[in-house]
Amino acid sequence: MSTLPNCPKCNSEYTYQDGDLLVCPECAHEWTQQAAEASDDNRVVRDSNNNVLVDGDSVTVIKDLKVKGSSLVVKVGTKVKNIRIVEGDHDIDCRIDGIGAMQLKSEFVKKA
């Protein structure tokens, strides 16, 4: 039995090969082996203007963001310095003056 990678979308272990494609029977996601290897090596995070973000960049918030579990709001135009790119849904880890450490989604910031 060959060992096929788990589905990159839902992490299902029941993937199967159909020609050149790998297929997930649970979420119907299809991908190639080369695409899976390339995405693991070169994860690229982009801002709202499609600029590539890297560790240490400065970004500006483009939308008022409510801080979950608090009455605080990160206002439009807030500049965040020295970001760090992390895995997950909220792919920017940072510290905002007056609020503290938090994670942001890259779609709500632009490179400064």
NORDATA-V375806 format. One record per backbone hydrogen bond with DSSP energy under -1.0 kcal/mol. CO is the residue of the C=O (numbers start at 1). NH is the residue of the N-H. Records with the same first field share a line. If there is no record, write none. Layout:
# NORDATA-V375806
CO: NH ; NH
This chain:
# NORDATA-V375806
7: 11
12: 7
16: 23
18: 21
21: 18
22: 31
23: 16
24: 28
29: 24
31: 22
32: 36
33: 37
34: 38
35: 39
36: 40
37: 41
38: 42
45: 53
47: 50
51: 47
54: 57
57: 83
58: 112
59: 80
60: 110
61: 77
65: 74
67: 70
72: 67
74: 65
75: 78
78: 61
80: 59
83: 56
84: 93
91: 86
92: 104
93: 84
94: 102
96: 99 ; 100
100: 96
102: 94
104: 92
105: 108
106: 109
108: 62
109: 48
110: 60
